Protein backbone atom coordinates (compact mmCIF):
# COMPACT_ATOMS: atom_id res chain seq x y z
CA UNK A 1 0.00 0.00 0.00
CA UNK A 2 2.75 2.45 0.95
CA UNK A 3 4.72 1.53 -2.15
CA UNK A 4 1.67 2.19 -4.34
CA UNK A 5 1.17 5.56 -2.65
CA UNK A 6 4.81 6.46 -3.20
CA UNK A 7 4.47 5.64 -6.88
CA UNK A 8 1.66 8.18 -7.27
CA UNK A 9 2.40 11.64 -8.62
CA UNK A 10 1.10 14.55 -6.56
CA UNK A 11 -0.43 17.50 -8.43
CA UNK A 12 1.12 19.75 -5.79
CA UNK A 13 4.36 19.16 -7.65
CA UNK A 14 3.21 21.49 -10.41
CA UNK A 15 5.17 24.70 -10.64
CA UNK A 16 3.11 27.13 -8.52
CA UNK A 17 4.22 30.05 -10.68
CA UNK A 18 2.39 28.73 -13.75
CA UNK A 19 -1.06 30.10 -12.85
CA UNK A 20 0.45 33.53 -12.18
CA UNK A 21 1.49 33.77 -15.80
CA UNK A 22 -2.17 33.75 -16.84
CA UNK A 23 -3.72 34.99 -13.62
CA UNK A 24 -6.43 37.06 -15.33
CA UNK A 25 -7.66 34.89 -18.16
CA UNK A 26 -10.36 36.50 -20.27
CA UNK A 27 -13.45 34.51 -21.22
CA UNK A 28 -12.33 34.18 -24.84
CA UNK A 29 -8.81 33.16 -23.78
CA UNK A 30 -10.34 30.44 -21.62
CA UNK A 31 -12.29 29.14 -24.60
CA UNK A 32 -9.12 29.08 -26.71
CA UNK A 33 -7.10 27.27 -24.03
CA UNK A 34 -9.94 24.83 -23.33
CA UNK A 35 -10.11 23.80 -26.99
CA UNK A 36 -6.48 23.98 -28.05
CA UNK A 37 -3.96 23.94 -25.18
CA UNK A 38 -4.14 20.71 -23.20
CA UNK A 39 -0.85 21.51 -21.50
CA UNK A 40 -2.41 24.57 -19.84
CA UNK A 41 -5.26 22.68 -18.17
CA UNK A 42 -3.13 22.69 -15.04
CA UNK A 43 -4.02 26.40 -14.80
CA UNK A 44 -7.67 25.41 -14.39
CA UNK A 45 -6.77 22.63 -11.96
CA UNK A 46 -5.04 25.02 -9.57
CA UNK A 47 -7.57 27.86 -9.60
CA UNK A 48 -10.69 28.28 -7.49
CA UNK A 49 -13.90 26.47 -8.40
CA UNK A 50 -15.74 29.80 -8.50
CA UNK A 51 -13.82 30.88 -11.62
CA UNK A 52 -14.79 27.70 -13.46
CA UNK A 53 -18.46 28.05 -12.50
CA UNK A 54 -18.38 31.69 -13.64
CA UNK A 55 -16.92 30.52 -16.96
CA UNK A 56 -19.67 27.92 -17.32
CA UNK A 57 -22.33 30.56 -16.61
CA UNK A 58 -20.88 32.83 -19.30
CA UNK A 59 -20.66 29.95 -21.78
CA UNK A 60 -24.26 28.91 -21.08
CA UNK A 61 -25.39 32.54 -21.44
CA UNK A 62 -24.02 32.73 -24.99
CA UNK A 63 -25.14 29.19 -25.81
CA UNK A 64 -28.75 29.69 -24.71
CA UNK A 65 -29.07 33.14 -26.30
CA UNK A 66 -28.05 31.77 -29.70
CA UNK A 67 -30.21 28.64 -29.62
CA UNK A 68 -33.15 30.63 -28.23
CA UNK A 69 -32.77 32.99 -31.18
CA UNK A 70 -32.94 29.92 -33.42
CA UNK A 71 -36.08 28.65 -31.69
CA UNK A 72 -37.65 32.10 -31.93
CA UNK A 73 -36.92 32.18 -35.66
CA UNK A 74 -38.47 28.74 -36.05
CA UNK A 75 -41.48 29.82 -34.00
CA UNK A 76 -42.02 32.90 -36.17
CA UNK A 77 -42.01 30.80 -39.33
CA UNK A 78 -44.37 28.24 -37.83
CA UNK A 79 -46.72 30.96 -36.63
CA UNK A 80 -46.89 32.76 -39.96
CA UNK A 81 -47.33 29.51 -41.90
CA UNK A 82 -49.97 28.42 -39.44
CA UNK A 83 -51.89 31.68 -39.89
CA UNK A 84 -51.66 31.36 -43.66
CA UNK A 85 -52.88 27.78 -43.56
CA UNK A 86 -55.71 28.74 -41.20
CA UNK A 87 -56.79 31.45 -43.60
CA UNK A 88 -56.71 29.30 -46.73
CA UNK A 89 -57.47 25.75 -45.62
CA UNK A 90 -59.47 25.71 -42.39
CA UNK A 91 -63.28 25.65 -42.85
CA UNK A 92 -65.58 28.15 -41.21
CA UNK A 93 -65.71 27.94 -37.44
CA UNK A 94 -67.91 29.24 -34.69
CA UNK A 95 -67.15 29.64 -31.00
CA UNK A 96 -70.04 30.12 -28.64
CA UNK A 97 -70.86 29.07 -25.07
CA UNK A 98 -67.25 27.88 -24.63
CA UNK A 99 -67.68 25.32 -27.41
CA UNK A 100 -65.88 25.30 -30.78
CA UNK A 101 -67.69 24.15 -33.91
CA UNK A 102 -65.93 23.65 -37.25
CA UNK A 103 -67.64 22.79 -40.53
CA UNK A 104 -66.01 19.38 -41.03
CA UNK A 105 -67.16 15.90 -41.94
CA UNK A 106 -64.15 14.14 -40.45
CA UNK A 107 -61.10 15.01 -38.30
CA UNK A 108 -58.43 17.14 -39.96
CA UNK A 109 -54.88 15.82 -39.45
CA UNK A 110 -51.98 18.00 -40.56
CA UNK A 111 -48.55 16.42 -40.19
CA UNK A 112 -46.73 17.38 -43.37
CA UNK A 113 -46.87 21.16 -43.30
CA UNK A 114 -43.80 22.95 -44.59
CA UNK A 115 -41.60 24.47 -41.87
CA UNK A 116 -43.90 23.10 -39.15
CA UNK A 117 -42.50 20.23 -37.15
CA UNK A 118 -45.13 18.03 -35.55
CA UNK A 119 -48.83 17.40 -36.01
CA UNK A 120 -52.02 19.44 -35.82
CA UNK A 121 -55.29 17.56 -35.30
CA UNK A 122 -58.64 19.37 -35.49
CA UNK A 123 -61.64 17.38 -34.37
CA UNK A 124 -64.85 18.87 -33.02
CA UNK A 125 -67.18 16.00 -34.04
CA UNK A 126 -65.71 12.69 -32.81
CA UNK A 127 -66.70 10.71 -29.75
CA UNK A 128 -64.53 9.93 -26.73
CA UNK A 129 -63.06 6.73 -28.13
CA UNK A 130 -61.81 8.40 -31.30
CA UNK A 131 -60.45 11.34 -29.30
CA UNK A 132 -58.46 8.95 -27.08
CA UNK A 133 -56.81 7.54 -30.23
CA UNK A 134 -55.97 11.06 -31.39
CA UNK A 135 -54.39 11.82 -27.99
CA UNK A 136 -52.19 8.73 -28.32
CA UNK A 137 -51.20 9.88 -31.82
CA UNK A 138 -50.31 13.30 -30.43
CA UNK A 139 -48.02 11.71 -27.82
CA UNK A 140 -45.92 10.08 -30.53
CA UNK A 141 -44.83 13.49 -31.86
CA UNK A 142 -42.33 15.90 -30.31
CA UNK A 143 -44.61 18.83 -31.08
CA UNK A 144 -48.33 18.76 -31.66
CA UNK A 145 -51.71 20.41 -31.16
CA UNK A 146 -55.08 18.72 -30.74
CA UNK A 147 -58.05 21.09 -31.13
CA UNK A 148 -61.31 19.73 -29.74
CA UNK A 149 -64.74 21.25 -29.24
CA UNK A 150 -64.22 22.05 -25.55
CA UNK A 151 -60.43 22.22 -25.08
CA UNK A 152 -57.04 22.34 -26.75
CA UNK A 153 -54.11 20.01 -26.02
CA UNK A 154 -50.50 21.00 -26.78
CA UNK A 155 -47.39 18.81 -26.83
CA UNK A 156 -44.06 20.70 -26.59
CA UNK A 157 -40.67 19.18 -27.43
CA UNK A 158 -38.85 21.42 -24.94
CA UNK A 159 -40.83 20.12 -21.96
CA UNK A 160 -41.98 16.83 -23.50
CA UNK A 161 -45.27 17.35 -21.64
CA UNK A 162 -48.85 17.25 -22.88
CA UNK A 163 -50.80 20.26 -21.60
CA UNK A 164 -54.59 20.51 -21.60
CA UNK A 165 -56.36 23.89 -21.67
CA UNK A 166 -60.12 24.20 -21.32
CA UNK A 167 -61.76 26.92 -23.39
CA UNK A 168 -63.67 27.99 -20.28
CA UNK A 169 -60.41 28.78 -18.49
CA UNK A 170 -58.84 30.46 -21.52
CA UNK A 171 -61.82 32.77 -22.01
CA UNK A 172 -61.65 33.92 -18.39
CA UNK A 173 -57.87 34.13 -18.16
CA UNK A 174 -57.20 36.00 -21.41
CA UNK A 175 -60.48 37.91 -21.72
CA UNK A 176 -61.36 36.20 -24.99
CA UNK A 177 -64.68 37.00 -26.58
CA UNK A 178 -67.32 34.43 -25.73
CA UNK A 179 -68.48 34.37 -29.31
CA UNK A 180 -66.50 34.69 -32.54
CA UNK A 181 -66.15 33.32 -36.09
CA UNK A 182 -63.26 32.55 -38.40
CA UNK A 183 -63.33 36.06 -39.82
CA UNK A 184 -63.16 37.51 -36.33
CA UNK A 185 -60.05 35.42 -35.70
CA UNK A 186 -58.44 36.62 -38.92
CA UNK A 187 -59.20 40.23 -38.07
CA UNK A 188 -57.62 39.76 -34.68
CA UNK A 189 -54.53 38.06 -36.15
CA UNK A 190 -53.90 40.94 -38.52
CA UNK A 191 -54.03 43.45 -35.67
CA UNK A 192 -51.47 41.71 -33.47
CA UNK A 193 -47.98 43.18 -32.91
CA UNK A 194 -45.98 40.03 -33.59
CA UNK A 195 -42.68 41.57 -32.48
CA UNK A 196 -44.05 41.69 -28.94
CA UNK A 197 -45.05 38.04 -29.21
CA UNK A 198 -41.59 37.08 -30.45
CA UNK A 199 -39.95 39.10 -27.66
CA UNK A 200 -42.05 37.40 -24.98
CA UNK A 201 -41.41 34.00 -26.55
CA UNK A 202 -37.67 34.71 -26.62
CA UNK A 203 -37.57 35.85 -22.99
CA UNK A 204 -39.59 32.94 -21.62
CA UNK A 205 -37.74 30.39 -23.73
CA UNK A 206 -34.34 31.81 -22.80
CA UNK A 207 -35.02 31.62 -19.05
CA UNK A 208 -36.18 28.02 -19.42
CA UNK A 209 -33.26 27.09 -21.66
CA UNK A 210 -30.66 28.73 -19.42
CA UNK A 211 -31.86 26.91 -16.30
CA UNK A 212 -32.21 23.63 -18.16
CA UNK A 213 -28.87 23.65 -19.97
CA UNK A 214 -26.83 25.08 -17.09
CA UNK A 215 -28.18 22.42 -14.73
CA UNK A 216 -27.72 19.56 -17.18
CA UNK A 217 -24.24 20.73 -18.22
CA UNK A 218 -23.11 21.08 -14.61
CA UNK A 219 -24.35 17.53 -13.95
CA UNK A 220 -22.43 16.40 -17.05
CA UNK A 221 -19.29 18.06 -15.69
CA UNK A 222 -19.68 16.24 -12.35
CA UNK A 223 -20.05 12.91 -14.14
CA UNK A 224 -17.07 13.72 -16.35
CA UNK A 225 -15.07 14.69 -13.26
CA UNK A 226 -15.92 11.32 -11.71
CA UNK A 227 -14.55 9.58 -14.81
CA UNK A 228 -11.50 11.83 -14.66
CA UNK A 229 -10.98 10.98 -11.00
CA UNK A 230 -10.95 7.27 -11.85
CA UNK A 231 -8.56 7.94 -14.73
CA UNK A 232 -6.23 9.95 -12.50
CA UNK A 233 -6.23 7.15 -9.92
CA UNK A 234 -5.34 4.59 -12.60
CA UNK A 235 -2.59 6.84 -13.99
CA UNK A 236 -1.28 7.41 -10.43
CA UNK A 237 -1.80 11.17 -10.38
CA UNK A 238 -3.15 12.30 -7.02
CA UNK A 239 -5.94 14.82 -7.65
CA UNK A 240 -8.57 16.13 -5.32
CA UNK A 241 -12.06 16.23 -6.84
CA UNK A 242 -12.24 20.03 -7.13
CA UNK A 243 -9.28 20.40 -9.56
CA UNK A 244 -10.71 17.62 -11.71
CA UNK A 245 -14.13 19.31 -11.69
CA UNK A 246 -12.47 22.54 -12.84
CA UNK A 247 -10.86 20.71 -15.75
CA UNK A 248 -14.10 18.84 -16.54
CA UNK A 249 -16.02 22.11 -16.92
CA UNK A 250 -13.44 23.42 -19.40
CA UNK A 251 -13.22 20.04 -21.18
CA UNK A 252 -16.90 20.42 -22.10
CA UNK A 253 -16.21 23.64 -24.04
CA UNK A 254 -15.81 22.12 -27.50
CA UNK A 255 -18.76 19.69 -27.12
CA UNK A 256 -20.96 22.59 -25.96
CA UNK A 257 -19.99 24.71 -28.98
CA UNK A 258 -20.54 21.77 -31.34
CA UNK A 259 -23.91 21.13 -29.70
CA UNK A 260 -24.83 24.78 -30.21
CA UNK A 261 -23.96 24.61 -33.91
CA UNK A 262 -25.82 21.33 -34.28
CA UNK A 263 -28.99 22.72 -32.68
CA UNK A 264 -28.91 25.83 -34.89
CA UNK A 265 -28.35 23.75 -38.05
CA UNK A 266 -31.09 21.34 -36.98
CA UNK A 267 -33.54 24.20 -36.40
CA UNK A 268 -32.82 25.90 -39.73
CA UNK A 269 -32.35 22.84 -41.98
CA UNK A 270 -33.75 19.83 -40.11
CA UNK A 271 -30.39 18.04 -40.42
CA UNK A 272 -29.93 15.37 -37.73
CA UNK A 273 -26.91 13.45 -36.46
CA UNK A 274 -27.54 10.05 -34.90
CA UNK A 275 -25.78 9.35 -31.61
CA UNK A 276 -24.70 12.97 -31.26
CA UNK A 277 -24.82 12.61 -27.45
CA UNK A 278 -22.31 9.75 -27.68
CA UNK A 279 -19.94 11.99 -29.64
CA UNK A 280 -20.55 14.80 -27.12
CA UNK A 281 -19.50 12.56 -24.21
CA UNK A 282 -16.59 10.97 -26.08
CA UNK A 283 -14.98 14.29 -27.03
CA UNK A 284 -15.20 15.64 -23.49
CA UNK A 285 -13.70 12.46 -22.03
CA UNK A 286 -10.84 12.51 -24.57
CA UNK A 287 -10.10 16.10 -23.54
CA UNK A 288 -10.19 15.12 -19.87
CA UNK A 289 -7.88 12.12 -20.23
CA UNK A 290 -5.46 14.01 -22.46
CA UNK A 291 -5.25 16.88 -19.98
CA UNK A 292 -4.58 14.51 -17.05
CA UNK A 293 -1.89 12.62 -18.93
CA UNK A 294 -0.21 15.85 -20.05
CA UNK A 295 -0.26 17.16 -16.49
CA UNK A 296 1.31 13.88 -15.40
CA UNK A 297 3.97 14.26 -18.08
CA UNK A 298 4.64 17.85 -17.01
CA UNK A 299 4.93 16.85 -13.37
CA UNK A 300 7.35 14.02 -14.23
CA UNK A 301 9.40 16.43 -16.35
CA UNK A 302 9.44 19.01 -13.55
CA UNK A 303 10.45 16.36 -11.03
CA UNK A 304 13.24 15.17 -13.32
CA UNK A 305 14.44 18.74 -13.78
CA UNK A 306 14.22 19.29 -10.02
CA UNK A 307 16.18 16.11 -9.33
CA UNK A 308 18.79 17.13 -11.89
CA UNK A 309 18.97 20.58 -10.30
CA UNK A 310 19.36 19.05 -6.84
CA UNK A 311 22.13 16.74 -8.13
CA UNK A 312 23.91 19.70 -9.72
CA UNK A 313 23.56 21.72 -6.53
CA UNK A 314 24.96 18.81 -4.53
CA UNK A 315 27.90 18.49 -6.95
CA UNK A 316 28.60 22.21 -6.66
CA UNK A 317 28.40 22.05 -2.88
CA UNK A 318 30.84 19.13 -2.83
CA UNK A 319 33.19 20.97 -5.16
CA UNK A 320 33.00 24.11 -3.01
CA UNK A 321 33.60 22.03 0.09
CA UNK A 322 36.58 20.33 -1.55
CA UNK A 323 37.91 23.71 -2.70
CA UNK A 324 37.52 25.11 0.82
CA UNK A 325 39.32 22.08 2.25
CA UNK A 326 42.11 22.47 -0.29
CA UNK A 327 42.48 26.15 0.53
CA UNK A 328 42.47 25.34 4.25
CA UNK A 329 45.21 22.76 3.79
CA UNK A 330 47.25 25.15 1.66
CA UNK A 331 46.86 27.88 4.29
CA UNK A 332 47.96 25.49 7.05
CA UNK A 333 50.94 24.42 4.97
CA UNK A 334 51.91 28.05 4.38
CA UNK A 335 51.66 28.77 8.07
CA UNK A 336 53.88 25.81 8.90
CA UNK A 337 56.45 26.93 6.33
CA UNK A 338 56.37 30.42 7.73
CA UNK A 339 56.94 29.14 11.25
CA UNK A 340 59.84 26.96 10.08
CA UNK A 341 61.40 29.88 8.29
CA UNK A 342 61.02 32.17 11.29
CA UNK A 343 62.15 29.66 13.95
CA UNK A 344 66.01 30.01 13.54
CA UNK A 345 65.80 33.79 13.83
CA UNK A 346 64.21 33.44 17.23
CA UNK A 347 67.50 31.95 18.76
CA UNK A 348 69.80 34.46 20.68
CA UNK A 349 73.14 35.49 19.06
CA UNK A 350 76.12 33.91 20.94
CA UNK A 351 79.78 34.98 20.87
CA UNK A 352 82.50 32.37 20.46
CA UNK A 353 82.72 31.99 24.20
CA UNK A 354 79.11 31.00 24.41
CA UNK A 355 77.92 34.17 26.15
CA UNK A 356 75.19 36.37 24.93
CA UNK A 357 76.26 39.48 23.18
ZIUR-V843395 format. One record per pair of residues at least 24 apart in sequence whose C-alpha atoms are under 7 Angstrom apart, sorted by the first residue. I is the first residue (numbers start at 1). J is the second residue. If there is no record, write none. Layout:
# ZIUR-V843395
i,j
I,J
I,J
This chain:
# ZIUR-V843395
i,j
7,236
8,236
8,237
8,238
9,236
9,237
9,238
10,237
10,238
11,237
11,238
11,239
13,299
14,299
18,43
19,43
27,55
31,253
34,250
34,251
34,253
35,253
35,254
38,290
38,291
38,294
39,291
39,294
39,295
41,247
41,291
42,295
44,246
44,247
45,243
45,244
45,246
45,247
46,243
49,242
49,246
52,246
52,249
56,249
60,210
60,214
61,210
63,260
64,206
64,209
64,210
65,206
67,260
67,263
67,264
68,202
68,205
68,206
69,202
70,264
70,267
71,267
72,198
72,201
72,202
74,267
77,115
78,115
78,116
92,182
93,181
93,182
94,180
94,181
94,182
95,179
95,180
95,181
96,178
96,179
96,180
97,178
98,150
98,167
98,168
98,178
99,149
99,150
100,124
100,149
100,150
101,149
117,143
118,142
118,143
118,144
119,143
119,144
119,145
120,144
120,145
120,146
121,145
121,146
121,147
122,146
122,147
122,148
123,147
123,148
124,148
124,149
221,245
221,248
221,249
224,248
224,285
228,288
228,289
231,289
232,292
237,296
247,288
248,288
251,284
251,287
251,288
252,284
255,280
255,283
255,284
